[in-house]
Every structure is written in C-alpha cells, then in structure tokens.
C-alpha cells in the first residue's frame, strides 16, 4: 500500500486535500495516483482567480502513459498554483504530498471538508480498485 497521510482528506478520484486552517486548502494527487500514471512530464495548473465547482476538471497531469484531469475536490476560487511544476513536473512523483502540490483553493464552504474521505476510507477505495 502506498503512503496515505492520515492528516489529509481524499477524493475517490485520487486527489488529496490539506486543510490550511484559514479557509483555504492545498490540493494534489495521491501517491497511488502518481504511481499509476508513471513518470509525470507536464502539468497544466489552473489560472489564478478561476472559480471552480466540486468535481470540475481543474488541472491536467500528463505522464509518459496518459493525460489525466485533476478535479476540484471542493468548490472555491483558485488562489495559487504550483508554478515550480512547469520546470519540475516530476516533483509529483518524488514528493506527491509536499513539493508536488498542484493548486490552492479559497473554499466557498469550509464545512464541505467533512464530505471528503479520511485516510482509512481512501485506503478502502484503493483496495476496492485492485
């Protein structure tokens, strides 16, 4: 089983969400997702100020195997994108939960965090896929 940090929240589509404690969240893809994609060669981050709805395709990650949409786990406004990924997209492979974050959202409703999966529920999603 790949690393599944317990302090994060997760989606069934393999995004992770870190609550920054100030009404914003940081979003990336899980270790399981990056491993399934393989070597990541390009990341298209969302535009600043873009307003997204829950489950809306917000970013794109391309690997040597495929391109994959990254979905907004919650509704909100994109307030930051990880510009380092333009030069080092493989940071998602080597550090999916730290340097490999993709974007940050200012949430429309912080209570919506409760709708996301905890680590144990996400581990079950991954187990059910295998």
BELJOQUI-V728047 format. One record per residue. N is the residue number from 1. RES is the residue in one letter. SS is DSSP state (a for helix, b for strand, c for the rest). OMEGA is omega in whole degrees, -180 to 180 (999 if undefined). BURIAL is # if it has 16 or more other C-alpha atoms within 10 Angstrom, else .. Layout:
((N:RES:SS:OMEGA:BURIAL) (N:RES:SS:OMEGA:BURIAL))
This chain:
((1:X:c:178:.) (2:X:c:179:.) (3:X:c:176:.) (4:X:c:-179:#) (5:X:c:-175:.) (6:X:c:-178:.) (7:X:c:-178:.) (8:X:c:171:#) (9:X:b:-173:#) (10:X:b:174:#) (11:X:c:177:#) (12:X:c:179:.) (13:X:c:169:#) (14:X:c:168:#) (15:X:b:171:#) (16:X:b:-177:#) (17:X:b:175:#) (18:X:b:176:#) (19:X:b:-180:#) (20:X:c:174:.) (21:X:c:-177:.) (22:X:c:-178:.) (23:X:c:177:.) (24:X:b:175:#) (25:X:b:173:#) (26:X:b:-174:#) (27:X:b:174:#) (28:X:b:175:#) (29:X:b:-174:#) (30:X:c:176:#) (31:X:a:177:#) (32:X:a:-179:#) (33:X:a:-179:#) (34:X:a:179:#) (35:X:a:179:.) (36:X:a:-180:.) (37:X:a:-176:#) (38:X:c:-175:.) (39:X:c:-179:#) (40:X:b:-174:#) (41:X:b:-179:#) (42:X:b:176:#) (43:X:b:174:#) (44:X:b:-179:#) (45:X:c:-180:#) (46:X:c:178:#) (47:X:c:176:.) (48:X:c:179:.) (49:X:c:179:.) (50:X:c:177:.) (51:X:b:-177:#) (52:X:b:176:#) (53:X:c:177:.) (54:X:c:179:.) (55:X:c:177:.) (56:X:c:175:.) (57:X:b:-170:.) (58:X:b:-179:#) (59:X:b:178:#) (60:X:b:175:#) (61:X:b:178:#) (62:X:b:176:#) (63:X:b:177:#) (64:X:c:-179:.) (65:X:c:-170:.) (66:X:c:170:.) (67:X:b:-177:.) (68:X:b:175:.) (69:X:b:173:.) (70:X:b:-173:#) (71:X:b:175:#) (72:X:c:-179:#) (73:X:c:-178:#) (74:X:c:178:#) (75:X:c:178:#) (76:X:b:-179:#) (77:X:b:177:#) (78:X:b:-179:#) (79:X:b:179:#) (80:X:b:174:#) (81:X:b:-178:#) (82:X:c:-177:#) (83:X:a:179:.) (84:X:a:-178:.) (85:X:a:177:#) (86:X:a:-179:.) (87:X:c:-177:.) (88:X:c:-180:.) (89:X:c:180:#) (90:X:c:173:#) (91:X:a:177:#) (92:X:a:178:#) (93:X:a:-174:#) (94:X:a:-175:#) (95:X:c:-173:.) (96:X:c:-176:#) (97:X:c:-179:#) (98:X:c:-177:.) (99:X:c:-177:#) (100:X:c:176:#) (101:X:c:-174:#) (102:X:c:179:#) (103:X:b:177:#) (104:X:b:180:#) (105:X:b:165:#) (106:X:b:-172:#) (107:X:b:171:#) (108:X:c:-176:#) (109:X:c:-178:.) (110:X:a:179:#) (111:X:a:180:.) (112:X:a:177:.) (113:X:a:-179:#) (114:X:a:-179:.) (115:X:a:-178:.) (116:X:c:-179:#) (117:X:b:170:#) (118:X:c:-175:#) (119:X:a:-178:#) (120:X:a:179:.) (121:X:a:178:.) (122:X:a:178:#) (123:X:a:178:#) (124:X:a:176:.) (125:X:a:180:#) (126:X:a:180:#) (127:X:a:-179:.) (128:X:a:179:.) (129:X:a:-175:.) (130:X:c:999:.))
